[in-house]
Amino acid sequence: LSLATGLEQWKLTSRREMIAITFGDQKMIPHMLNWVYHMRQANIPHIVGALDEAMLEHLDSHHVPNYPFLQKDLDGSNSHASASWKKFAIGRLSQVRSLLRLGYDALMTDIDVAWLNNPR
């Protein structure tokens, strides 16, 4: 599945809409569920790029809009100077670019941000 297919599958097809996008793996599940809770409370359309199968399955079981953005070779480094982080950052930006090319407004956000209101 691609981002475009994920958007269709989860019926996020209004091109004039802003879509929040974030990414996470299984180590982030509790934080991701908190992020999703706040996105839903603020009525912000969103989708999650699941970095591994465990996150993908967990998101599906909680009916969270998602798509596989599987990253098998990330080493887990949080250092922004690491090759792994740089590859991940480029990948995230490519997903935002895809949203923009599909005609959406994009809001890339980390899961440690709790949105209380829709920025629109």
N, CA, C and O atoms as a printed pandas DataFrame, in Angstrom:
     atom_number atom_name residue_name chain_id  residue_number  x_coord  y_coord  z_coord
0              1         N          LEU        A               1    0.828   -1.196    0.000
1              2        CA          LEU        A               1    0.000    0.000    0.000
2              3         C          LEU        A               1    0.867    1.252    0.000
3              4         O          LEU        A               1    1.951    1.274    0.584
4              5         N          SER        A               2    0.391    2.258   -0.641
5              6        CA          SER        A               2    1.066    3.545   -0.669
6              7         C          SER        A               2    0.270    4.550    0.160
7              8         O          SER        A               2   -0.827    4.246    0.629
8              9         N          LEU        A               3    0.815    5.717    0.332
9             10        CA          LEU        A               3    0.097    6.785    1.026
10            11         C          LEU        A               3   -1.218    7.073    0.319
11            12         O          LEU        A               3   -2.252    7.192    0.975
12            13         N          ALA        A               4   -1.201    7.188   -1.005
13            14        CA          ALA        A               4   -2.426    7.485   -1.756
14            15         C          ALA        A               4   -3.475    6.402   -1.543
15            16         O          ALA        A               4   -4.656    6.707   -1.376
16            17         N          THR        A               5   -3.061    5.160   -1.546
17            18        CA          THR        A               5   -3.994    4.054   -1.315
18            19         C          THR        A               5   -4.529    4.095    0.109
19            20         O          THR        A               5   -5.716    3.857    0.336
20            21         N          GLY        A               6   -3.661    4.396    1.069
21            22        CA          GLY        A               6   -4.099    4.518    2.454
22            23         C          GLY        A               6   -5.128    5.617    2.627
23            24         O          GLY        A               6   -6.101    5.442    3.361
24            25         N          LEU        A               7   -4.932    6.744    1.968
25            26        CA          LEU        A               7   -5.892    7.841    2.041
26            27         C          LEU        A               7   -7.247    7.414    1.487
27            28         O          LEU        A               7   -8.287    7.732    2.063
28            29         N          GLU        A               8   -7.229    6.704    0.384
29            30        CA          GLU        A               8   -8.480    6.205   -0.203
30            31         C          GLU        A               8   -9.141    5.180    0.704
31            32         O          GLU        A               8  -10.346    5.243    0.947
32            33         N          GLN        A               9   -8.356    4.241    1.202
33            34        CA          GLN        A               9   -8.882    3.178    2.056
34            35         C          GLN        A               9   -9.580    3.751    3.288
35            36         O          GLN        A               9  -10.619    3.242    3.709
36            37         N          TRP        A              10   -9.014    4.796    3.860
37            38        CA          TRP        A              10   -9.565    5.406    5.080
38            39         C          TRP        A              10  -10.498    6.562    4.759
39            40         O          TRP        A              10  -10.910    7.302    5.652
40            41         N          LYS        A              11  -10.832    6.715    3.480
41            42        CA          LYS        A              11  -11.803    7.714    3.016
42            43         C          LYS        A              11  -11.400    9.148    3.377
43            44         O          LYS        A              11  -12.239    9.977    3.729
44            45         N          LEU        A              12  -10.115    9.411    3.281
45            46        CA          LEU        A              12   -9.595   10.771    3.472
46            47         C          LEU        A              12   -9.365   11.360    2.083
47            48         O          LEU        A              12   -8.229   11.609    1.680
48            49         N          THR        A              13  -10.452   11.576    1.366
49            50        CA          THR        A              13  -10.343   11.898   -0.060
50            51         C          THR        A              13  -10.717   13.333   -0.403
51            52         O          THR        A              13  -10.699   13.697   -1.578
52            53         N          SER        A              14  -11.057   14.161    0.585
53            54        CA          SER        A              14  -11.393   15.550    0.301
54            55         C          SER        A              14  -10.104   16.328    0.047
55            56         O          SER        A              14   -9.347   16.599    0.979
56            57         N          ARG        A              15   -9.857   16.682   -1.194
57            58        CA          ARG        A              15   -8.594   17.309   -1.579
58            59         C          ARG        A              15   -8.383   18.694   -0.964
59            60         O          ARG        A              15   -7.253   19.179   -0.920
60            61         N          ARG        A              16   -9.429   19.322   -0.500
61            62        CA          ARG        A              16   -9.254   20.653    0.100
62            63         C          ARG        A              16   -8.972   20.563    1.583
63            64         O          ARG        A              16   -8.909   21.577    2.279
64            65         N          GLU        A              17   -8.806   19.366    2.053
65            66        CA          GLU        A              17   -8.647   19.139    3.480
66            67         C          GLU        A              17   -7.168   19.135    3.864
67            68         O          GLU        A              17   -6.296   18.776    3.073
68            69         N          MET        A              18   -6.923   19.541    5.092
69            70        CA          MET        A              18   -5.593   19.400    5.648
70            71         C          MET        A              18   -5.526   18.014    6.280
71            72         O          MET        A              18   -6.452   17.591    6.972
72            73         N          ILE        A              19   -4.438   17.323    6.037
73            74        CA          ILE        A              19   -4.203   16.013    6.624
74            75         C          ILE        A              19   -2.950   16.109    7.478
75            76         O          ILE        A              19   -1.889   16.517    7.004
76            77         N          ALA        A              20   -3.082   15.730    8.742
77            78        CA          ALA        A              20   -1.909   15.620    9.609
78            79         C          ALA        A              20   -1.291   14.250    9.371
79            80         O          ALA        A              20   -1.999   13.253    9.229
80            81         N          ILE        A              21    0.014   14.213    9.329
81            82        CA          ILE        A              21    0.715   12.960    9.102
82            83         C          ILE        A              21    1.826   12.820   10.124
83            84         O          ILE        A              21    2.511   13.788   10.456
84            85         N          THR        A              22    1.991   11.613   10.613
85            86        CA          THR        A              22    3.082   11.300   11.520
86            87         C          THR        A              22    3.515    9.876   11.272
87            88         O          THR        A              22    2.937    9.178   10.439
88            89         N          PHE        A              23    4.527    9.445   11.991
89            90        CA          PHE        A              23    5.129    8.137   11.765
90            91         C          PHE        A              23    5.508    7.520   13.105
91            92         O          PHE        A              23    5.844    8.230   14.052
92            93         N          GLY        A              24    5.451    6.190   13.176
93            94        CA          GLY        A              24    5.853    5.538   14.408
94            95         C          GLY        A              24    6.009    4.038   14.255
95            96         O          GLY        A              24    5.470    3.425   13.334
96            97         N          ASP        A              25    6.766    3.460   15.189
97            98        CA          ASP        A              25    6.935    2.011   15.226
98            99         C          ASP        A              25    6.381    1.473   16.545
99           100         O          ASP        A              25    5.833    2.222   17.353
100          101         N          GLN        A              26    6.532    0.174   16.748
101          102        CA          GLN        A              26    5.914   -0.477   17.895
102          103         C          GLN        A              26    6.371    0.074   19.245
103          104         O          GLN        A              26    5.635   -0.020   20.227
104          105         N          LYS        A              27    7.563    0.642   19.308
105          106        CA          LYS        A              27    8.037    1.210   20.578
106          107         C          LYS        A              27    7.227    2.443   20.974
107          108         O          LYS        A              27    7.275    2.879   22.124
108          109         N          MET        A              28    6.490    2.997   20.028
109          110        CA          MET        A              28    5.776    4.252   20.260
110          111         C          MET        A              28    4.270    4.073   20.414
111          112         O          MET        A              28    3.538    5.063   20.444
112          113         N          ILE        A              29    3.795    2.851   20.510
113          114        CA          ILE        A              29    2.351    2.614   20.511
114          115         C          ILE        A              29    1.610    3.428   21.570
115          116         O          ILE        A              29    0.628    4.081   21.218
116          117         N          PRO        A              30    2.010    3.434   22.840
117          118        CA          PRO        A              30    1.246    4.228   23.821
118          119         C          PRO        A              30    1.206    5.717   23.477
119          120         O          PRO        A              30    0.170    6.367   23.618
120          121         N          HIS        A              31    2.339    6.246   23.026
121          122        CA          HIS        A              31    2.392    7.658   22.642
122          123         C          HIS        A              31    1.529    7.924   21.412
123          124         O          HIS        A              31    0.876    8.963   21.307
124          125         N          MET        A              32    1.540    6.968   20.485
125          126        CA          MET        A              32    0.744    7.129   19.270
126          127         C          MET        A              32   -0.744    7.163   19.610
127          128         O          MET        A              32   -1.483    7.973   19.051
128          129         N          LEU        A              33   -1.188    6.308   20.504
129          130        CA          LEU        A              33   -2.609    6.297   20.864
130          131         C          LEU        A              33   -3.011    7.607   21.539
131          132         O          LEU        A              33   -4.136    8.072   21.355
132          133         N          ASN        A              34   -2.118    8.204   22.310
133          134        CA          ASN        A              34   -2.384    9.513   22.911
134          135         C          ASN        A              34   -2.498   10.575   21.814
135          136         O          ASN        A              34   -3.393   11.419   21.850
136          137         N          TRP        A              35   -1.595   10.525   20.855
137          138        CA          TRP        A              35   -1.628   11.475   19.738
138          139         C          TRP        A              35   -2.936   11.334   18.975
139          140         O          TRP        A              35   -3.588   12.331   18.666
140          141         N          VAL        A              36   -3.324   10.092   18.668
141          142        CA          VAL        A              36   -4.564    9.849   17.930
142          143         C          VAL        A              36   -5.764   10.358   18.721
143          144         O          VAL        A              36   -6.674   10.959   18.150
144          145         N          TYR        A              37   -5.773   10.124   20.014
145          146        CA          TYR        A              37   -6.876   10.609   20.854
146          147         C          TYR        A              37   -7.044   12.122   20.684
147          148         O          TYR        A              37   -8.156   12.607   20.479
148          149         N          HIS        A              38   -5.945   12.857   20.768
149          150        CA          HIS        A              38   -6.020   14.313   20.659
150          151         C          HIS        A              38   -6.399   14.766   19.247
151          152         O          HIS        A              38   -7.122   15.748   19.080
152          153         N          MET        A              39   -5.913   14.055   18.244
153          154        CA          MET        A              39   -6.291   14.405   16.878
154          155         C          MET        A              39   -7.798   14.225   16.689
155          156         O          MET        A              39   -8.457   15.054   16.061
156          157         N          ARG        A              40   -8.324   13.150   17.233
157          158        CA          ARG        A              40   -9.764   12.912   17.116
158          159         C          ARG        A              40  -10.558   13.950   17.898
159          160         O          ARG        A              40  -11.577   14.438   17.409
160          161         N          GLN        A              41  -10.115   14.294   19.098
161          162        CA          GLN        A              41  -10.812   15.292   19.909
162          163         C          GLN        A              41  -10.826   16.656   19.223
163          164         O          GLN        A              41  -11.800   17.401   19.332
164          165         N          ALA        A              42   -9.753   16.977   18.524
165          166        CA          ALA        A              42   -9.653   18.272   17.830
166          167         C          ALA        A              42  -10.245   18.210   16.419
167          168         O          ALA        A              42  -10.256   19.211   15.702
168          169         N          ASN        A              43  -10.727   17.054   16.032
169          170        CA          ASN        A              43  -11.330   16.863   14.702
170          171         C          ASN        A              43  -10.345   17.217   13.584
171          172         O          ASN        A              43  -10.677   17.941   12.645
172          173         N          ILE        A              44   -9.136   16.692   13.711
173          174        CA          ILE        A              44   -8.094   16.914   12.714
174          175         C          ILE        A              44   -7.926   15.628   11.905
175          176         O          ILE        A              44   -7.539   14.603   12.465
176          177         N          PRO        A              45   -8.209   15.661   10.601
177          178        CA          PRO        A              45   -7.979   14.478    9.780
178          179         C          PRO        A              45   -6.498   14.087    9.839
179          180         O          PRO        A              45   -5.616   14.945    9.787
180          181         N          HIS        A              46   -6.243   12.800    9.946
181          182        CA          HIS        A              46   -4.861   12.357   10.142
182          183         C          HIS        A              46   -4.638   10.974    9.564
183          184         O          HIS        A              46   -5.574   10.210    9.328
184          185         N          ILE        A              47   -3.367   10.680    9.344
185          186        CA          ILE        A              47   -2.944    9.360    8.892
186          187         C          ILE        A              47   -1.554    9.095    9.465
187          188         O          ILE        A              47   -0.750   10.010    9.637
188          189         N          VAL        A              48   -1.293    7.826    9.756
189          190        CA          VAL        A              48   -0.022    7.433   10.356
190          191         C          VAL        A              48    0.729    6.513    9.398
191          192         O          VAL        A              48    0.174    5.535    8.896
192          193         N          GLY        A              49    1.978    6.835    9.154
193          194        CA          GLY        A              49    2.865    5.932    8.426
194          195         C          GLY        A              49    3.450    4.955    9.420
195          196         O          GLY        A              49    4.280    5.333   10.246
196          197         N          ALA        A              50    3.025    3.693    9.351
197          198        CA          ALA        A              50    3.502    2.665   10.287
198          199         C          ALA        A              50    4.873    2.175    9.831
199          200         O          ALA        A              50    5.045    1.724    8.699
200          201         N          LEU        A              51    5.838    2.273   10.731
201          202        CA          LEU        A              51    7.212    1.923   10.388
202          203         C          LEU        A              51    7.499    0.432   10.511
203          204         O          LEU        A              51    8.531   -0.036   10.030
204          205         N          ASP        A              52    6.593   -0.330   11.154
205          206        CA          ASP        A              52    6.771   -1.775   11.249
206          207         C          ASP        A              52    5.405   -2.460   11.295
207          208         O          ASP        A              52    4.373   -1.817   11.484
208          209         N          GLU        A              53    5.429   -3.759   11.120
209          210        CA          GLU        A              53    4.191   -4.536   11.059
210          211         C          GLU        A              53    3.399   -4.463   12.359
211          212         O          GLU        A              53    2.170   -4.413   12.333
212          213         N          ALA        A              54    4.093   -4.455   13.500
213          214        CA          ALA        A              54    3.399   -4.413   14.791
214          215         C          ALA        A              54    2.585   -3.127   14.935
215          216         O          ALA        A              54    1.454   -3.159   15.420
216          217         N          MET        A              55    3.152   -2.008   14.518
217          218        CA          MET        A              55    2.414   -0.742   14.579
218          219         C          MET        A              55    1.247   -0.777   13.604
219          220         O          MET        A              55    0.151   -0.319   13.930
220          221         N          LEU        A              56    1.468   -1.305   12.432
221          222        CA          LEU        A              56    0.416   -1.407   11.431
222          223         C          LEU        A              56   -0.780   -2.193   11.977
223          224         O          LEU        A              56   -1.924   -1.755   11.847
224          225         N          GLU        A              57   -0.521   -3.332   12.576
225          226        CA          GLU        A              57   -1.587   -4.160   13.139
226          227         C          GLU        A              57   -2.292   -3.449   14.293
227          228         O          GLU        A              57   -3.516   -3.512   14.413
228          229         N          HIS        A              58   -1.524   -2.781   15.132
229          230        CA          HIS        A              58   -2.114   -2.080   16.277
230          231         C          HIS        A              58   -3.008   -0.929   15.814
231          232         O          HIS        A              58   -4.102   -0.737   16.345
232          233         N          LEU        A              59   -2.549   -0.179   14.843
233          234        CA          LEU        A              59   -3.353    0.919   14.314
234          235         C          LEU        A              59   -4.636    0.392   13.684
235          236         O          LEU        A              59   -5.711    0.953   13.895
236          237         N          ASP        A              60   -4.526   -0.679   12.916
237          238        CA          ASP        A              60   -5.722   -1.282   12.321
238          239         C          ASP        A              60   -6.708   -1.705   13.402
239          240         O          ASP        A              60   -7.910   -1.475   13.267
240          241         N          SER        A              61   -6.219   -2.316   14.464
241          242        CA          SER        A              61   -7.114   -2.803   15.522
242          243         C          SER        A              61   -7.813   -1.663   16.260
243          244         O          SER        A              61   -8.858   -1.867   16.880
244          245         N          HIS        A              62   -7.234   -0.462   16.193
245          246        CA          HIS        A              62   -7.843    0.716   16.821
246          247         C          HIS        A              62   -8.508    1.638   15.795
247          248         O          HIS        A              62   -8.903    2.757   16.124
248          249         N          HIS        A              63   -8.628    1.168   14.570
249          250        CA          HIS        A              63   -9.290    1.920   13.490
250          251         C          HIS        A              63   -8.662    3.299   13.282
251          252         O          HIS        A              63   -9.355    4.302   13.109
252          253         N          VAL        A              64   -7.345    3.314   13.304
253          254        CA          VAL        A              64   -6.590    4.545   13.076
254          255         C          VAL        A              64   -6.155    4.570   11.611
255          256         O          VAL        A              64   -5.534    3.616   11.143
256          257         N          PRO        A              65   -6.465    5.632   10.884
257          258        CA          PRO        A              65   -6.019    5.726    9.492
258          259         C          PRO        A              65   -4.504    5.559    9.398
259          260         O          PRO        A              65   -3.745    6.262   10.065
260          261         N          ASN        A              66   -4.082    4.621    8.561
261          262        CA          ASN        A              66   -2.661    4.315    8.474
262          263         C          ASN        A              66   -2.328    3.736    7.115
263          264         O          ASN        A              66   -3.209    3.425    6.313
264          265         N          TYR        A              67   -1.048    3.601    6.881
265          266        CA          TYR        A              67   -0.536    2.907    5.708
266          267         C          TYR        A              67    0.863    2.426    6.055
267          268         O          TYR        A              67    1.516    2.998    6.928
268          269         N          PRO        A              68    1.330    1.383    5.384
269          270        CA          PRO        A              68    2.680    0.896    5.692
270          271         C          PRO        A              68    3.747    1.814    5.103
271          272         O          PRO        A              68    3.784    2.069    3.899
272          273         N          PHE        A              69    4.591    2.290    5.967
273          274        CA          PHE        A              69    5.779    3.046    5.570
274          275         C          PHE        A              69    6.953    2.329    6.232
275          276         O          PHE        A              69    7.712    2.909    7.008
276          277         N          LEU        A              70    7.070    1.058    5.899
277          278        CA          LEU        A              70    7.975    0.153    6.595
278          279         C          LEU        A              70    9.422    0.553    6.371
279          280         O          LEU        A              70    9.861    0.770    5.242
280          281         N          GLN        A              71   10.143    0.644    7.462
281          282        CA          GLN        A              71   11.539    1.066    7.454
282          283         C          GLN        A              71   12.352    0.010    8.182
283          284         O          GLN        A              71   12.544    0.099    9.395
284          285         N          LYS        A              72   12.824   -0.973    7.467
285          286        CA          LYS        A              72   13.489   -2.117    8.087
286          287         C          LYS        A              72   14.932   -1.836    8.507
287          288         O          LYS        A              72   15.466   -2.537    9.366
288          289         N          ASP        A              73   15.557   -0.848    7.931
289          290        CA          ASP        A              73   16.975   -0.647    8.212
290          291         C          ASP        A              73   17.270    0.549    9.118
291          292         O          ASP        A              73   18.409    1.015    9.173
292          293         N          LEU        A              74   16.253    1.051    9.830
293          294        CA          LEU        A              74   16.529    2.123   10.789
294          295         C          LEU        A              74   17.197    1.519   12.011
295          296         O          LEU        A              74   16.789    0.462   12.492
296          297         N          ASP        A              75   18.222    2.190   12.511
297          298        CA          ASP        A              75   18.950    1.631   13.650
298          299         C          ASP        A              75   18.447    2.146   15.001
299          300         O          ASP        A              75   18.995    1.783   16.041
300          301         N          GLY        A              76   17.414    2.984   14.992
301          302        CA          GLY        A              76   16.856    3.483   16.243
302          303         C          GLY        A              76   17.593    4.671   16.819
303          304         O          GLY        A              76   17.245    5.149   17.898
304          305         N          SER        A              77   18.597    5.154   16.125
305          306        CA          SER        A              77   19.373    6.284   16.621
306          307         C          SER        A              77   18.528    7.551   16.615
307          308         O          SER        A              77   17.838    7.845   15.638
308          309         N          ASN        A              78   18.589    8.294   17.709
309          310        CA          ASN        A              78   17.912    9.586   17.791
310          311         C          ASN        A              78   18.837   10.734   17.405
311          312         O          ASN        A              78   18.421   11.892   17.371
312          313         N          SER        A              79   20.073   10.412   17.121
313          314        CA          SER        A              79   21.021   11.441   16.737
314          315         C          SER        A              79   20.694   11.943   15.342
315          316         O          SER        A              79   20.674   11.174   14.381
316          317         N          HIS        A              80   20.441   13.227   15.241
317          318        CA          HIS        A              80   20.094   13.796   13.947
318          319         C          HIS        A              80   21.271   13.799   12.980
319          320         O          HIS        A              80   21.107   14.114   11.801
320          321         N          ALA        A              81   22.443   13.455   13.468
321          322        CA          ALA        A              81   23.618   13.374   12.605
322          323         C          ALA        A              81   23.802   11.969   12.018
323          324         O          ALA        A              81   24.625   11.780   11.122
324          325         N          SER        A              82   23.050   10.992   12.510
325          326        CA          SER        A              82   23.247    9.615   12.046
326          327         C          SER        A              82   22.675    9.423   10.649
327          328         O          SER        A              82   21.722   10.096   10.256
328          329         N          ALA        A              83   23.264    8.507    9.913
329          330        CA          ALA        A              83   22.798    8.193    8.561
330          331         C          ALA        A              83   21.370    7.657    8.603
331          332         O          ALA        A              83   20.562    7.957    7.723
332          333         N          SER        A              84   21.068    6.873    9.616
333          334        CA          SER        A              84   19.735    6.298    9.752
334          335         C          SER        A              84   18.685    7.392    9.925
335          336         O          SER        A              84   17.634    7.354    9.286
336          337         N          TRP        A              85   18.968    8.362   10.785
337          338        CA          TRP        A              85   18.014    9.461   11.014
338          339         C          TRP        A              85   17.834   10.294    9.745
339          340         O          TRP        A              85   16.717   10.682    9.402
340          341         N          LYS        A              86   18.932   10.560    9.058
341          342        CA          LYS        A              86   18.844   11.357    7.832
342          343         C          LYS        A              86   17.987   10.649    6.780
343          344         O          LYS        A              86   17.197   11.287    6.084
344          345         N          LYS        A              87   18.147    9.338    6.670
345          346        CA          LYS        A              87   17.334    8.576    5.718
346          347         C          LYS        A              87   15.857    8.658    6.099
347          348         O          LYS        A              87   14.997    8.841    5.237
348          349         N          PHE        A              88   15.569    8.524    7.381
349          350        CA          PHE        A              88   14.194    8.601    7.853
350          351         C          PHE        A              88   13.616    9.998    7.602
351          352         O          PHE        A              88   12.470   10.127    7.172
352          353         N          ALA        A              89   14.400   11.030    7.867
353          354        CA          ALA        A              89   13.935   12.409    7.653
354          355         C          ALA        A              89   13.613   12.652    6.180
355          356         O          ALA        A              89   12.602   13.279    5.863
356          357         N          ILE        A              90   14.447   12.169    5.297
357          358        CA          ILE        A              90   14.186   12.309    3.860
358          359         C          ILE        A              90   12.916   11.559    3.486
359          360         O          ILE        A              90   12.113   12.051    2.693
360          361         N          GLY        A              91   12.731   10.375    4.052
361          362        CA          GLY        A              91   11.524    9.595    3.782
362          363         C          GLY        A              91   10.264   10.304    4.249
363          364         O          GLY        A              91    9.250   10.304    3.551
364          365         N          ARG        A              92   10.327   10.910    5.431
365          366        CA          ARG        A              92    9.165   11.660    5.937
366          367         C          ARG        A              92    8.829   12.822    5.010
367          368         O          ARG        A              92    7.664   13.053    4.686
368          369         N          LEU        A              93    9.839   13.537    4.594
369          370        CA          LEU        A              93    9.601   14.667    3.695
370          371         C          LEU        A              93    9.025   14.211    2.359
371          372         O          LEU        A              93    8.215   14.918    1.759
372          373         N          SER        A              94    9.436   13.041    1.893
373          374        CA          SER        A              94    8.878   12.531    0.635
374          375         C          SER        A              94    7.389   12.238    0.791
375          376         O          SER        A              94    6.632   12.380   -0.169
376          377         N          GLN        A              95    6.961   11.835    1.973
377          378        CA          GLN        A              95    5.548   11.564    2.213
378          379         C          GLN        A              95    4.741   12.864    2.261
379          380         O          GLN        A              95    3.608   12.913    1.781
380          381         N          VAL        A              96    5.313   13.892    2.830
381          382        CA          VAL        A              96    4.660   15.206    2.835
382          383         C          VAL        A              96    4.546   15.717    1.398
383          384         O          VAL        A              96    3.502   16.234    0.998
384          385         N          ARG        A              97    5.614   15.571    0.634
385          386        CA          ARG        A              97    5.576   15.982   -0.771
386          387         C          ARG        A              97    4.478   15.225   -1.518
387          388         O          ARG        A              97    3.785   15.803   -2.355
388          389         N          SER        A              98    4.319   13.942   -1.219
389          390        CA          SER        A              98    3.255   13.161   -1.866
390          391         C          SER        A              98    1.881   13.709   -1.512
391          392         O          SER        A              98    1.015   13.818   -2.381
392          393         N          LEU        A              99    1.672   14.056   -0.250
393          394        CA          LEU        A              99    0.388   14.655    0.154
394          395         C          LEU        A              99    0.121   15.938   -0.631
395          396         O          LEU        A              99   -0.981   16.153   -1.135
396          397         N          LEU        A             100    1.135   16.778   -0.726
397          398        CA          LEU        A             100    0.979   18.045   -1.440
398          399         C          LEU        A             100    0.681   17.810   -2.921
399          400         O          LEU        A             100   -0.164   18.491   -3.502
400          401         N          ARG        A             101    1.367   16.858   -3.523
401          402        CA          ARG        A             101    1.131   16.555   -4.942
402          403         C          ARG        A             101   -0.257   15.982   -5.184
403          404         O          ARG        A             101   -0.815   16.125   -6.272
404          405         N          LEU        A             102   -0.813   15.331   -4.166
405          406        CA          LEU        A             102   -2.170   14.788   -4.277
406          407         C          LEU        A             102   -3.233   15.866   -4.068
407          408         O          LEU        A             102   -4.425   15.601   -4.226
408          409         N          GLY        A             103   -2.808   17.078   -3.714
409          410        CA          GLY        A             103   -3.742   18.187   -3.576
410          411         C          GLY        A             103   -4.180   18.500   -2.160
411          412         O          GLY        A             103   -5.084   19.309   -1.957
412          413         N          TYR        A             104   -3.551   17.869   -1.176
413          414        CA          TYR        A             104   -3.889   18.133    0.219
414          415         C          TYR        A             104   -2.982   19.216    0.785
415          416         O          TYR        A             104   -1.886   19.453    0.275
416          417         N          ASP        A             105   -3.445   19.865    1.837
417          418        CA          ASP        A             105   -2.558   20.629    2.694
418          419         C          ASP        A             105   -2.016   19.644    3.709
419          420         O          ASP        A             105   -2.764   18.798    4.201
420          421         N          ALA        A             106   -0.750   19.729    4.029
421          422        CA          ALA        A             106   -0.110   18.747    4.907
422          423         C          ALA        A             106    0.362   19.395    6.197
423          424         O          ALA        A             106    0.884   20.510    6.200
424          425         N          LEU        A             107    0.169   18.681    7.278
425          426        CA          LEU        A             107    0.685   19.078    8.580
426          427         C          LEU        A             107    1.488   17.897    9.117
427          428         O          LEU        A             107    0.918   16.936    9.633
428          429         N          MET        A             108    2.821   17.973    8.993
429          430        CA          MET        A             108    3.649   16.914    9.546
430          431         C          MET        A             108    3.910   17.253   11.009
431          432         O          MET        A             108    4.363   18.349   11.341
432          433         N          THR        A             109    3.615   16.297   11.867
433          434        CA          THR        A             109    3.744   16.532   13.297
434          435         C          THR        A             109    4.325   15.299   13.971
435          436         O          THR        A             109    4.137   14.176   13.505
436          437         N          ASP        A             110    5.017   15.518   15.050
437          438        CA          ASP        A             110    5.522   14.399   15.853
438          439         C          ASP        A             110    4.446   13.961   16.837
439          440         O          ASP        A             110    3.493   14.695   17.101
440          441         N          ILE        A             111    4.609   12.764   17.373
441          442        CA          ILE        A             111    3.579   12.244   18.274
442          443         C          ILE        A             111    3.708   12.776   19.693
443          444         O          ILE        A             111    2.860   12.484   20.536
444          445         N          ASP        A             112    4.732   13.536   19.968
445          446        CA          ASP        A             112    4.836   14.137   21.297
446          447         C          ASP        A             112    4.185   15.517   21.344
447          448         O          ASP        A             112    4.405   16.285   22.281
448          449         N          VAL        A             113    3.384   15.824   20.327
449          450        CA          VAL        A             113    2.605   17.062   20.287
450          451         C          VAL        A             113    1.146   16.704   20.496
451          452         O          VAL        A             113    0.603   15.859   19.784
452          453         N          ALA        A             114    0.515   17.333   21.456
453          454        CA          ALA        A             114   -0.923   17.107   21.704
454          455         C          ALA        A             114   -1.688   18.303   21.143
455          456         O          ALA        A             114   -1.653   19.401   21.698
456          457         N          TRP        A             115   -2.374   18.063   20.038
457          458        CA          TRP        A             115   -3.167   19.116   19.403
458          459         C          TRP        A             115   -4.476   19.259   20.145
459          460         O          TRP        A             115   -5.221   18.288   20.280
460          461         N          LEU        A             116   -4.768   20.455   20.629
461          462        CA          LEU        A             116   -6.006   20.713   21.367
462          463         C          LEU        A             116   -7.081   21.315   20.488
463          464         O          LEU        A             116   -8.272   21.202   20.777
464          465         N          ASN        A             117   -6.656   21.954   19.417
465          466        CA          ASN        A             117   -7.592   22.563   18.454
466          467         C          ASN        A             117   -7.094   22.324   17.045
467          468         O          ASN        A             117   -5.897   22.167   16.805
468          469         N          ASN        A             118   -8.032   22.299   16.124
469          470        CA          ASN        A             118   -7.685   22.177   14.725
470          471         C          ASN        A             118   -7.064   23.495   14.286
471          472         O          ASN        A             118   -7.685   24.543   14.463
472          473         N          PRO        A             119   -5.854   23.479   13.717
473          474        CA          PRO        A             119   -5.195   24.726   13.325
474          475         C          PRO        A             119   -5.870   25.437   12.163
475          476         O          PRO        A             119   -5.523   26.574   11.845
476          477         N          ARG        A             120   -6.822   24.784   11.533
477          478        CA          ARG        A             120   -7.570   25.441   10.460
478          479         C          ARG        A             120   -8.486   26.420   11.076
479          480         O          ARG        A             120   -9.227   27.102   10.369
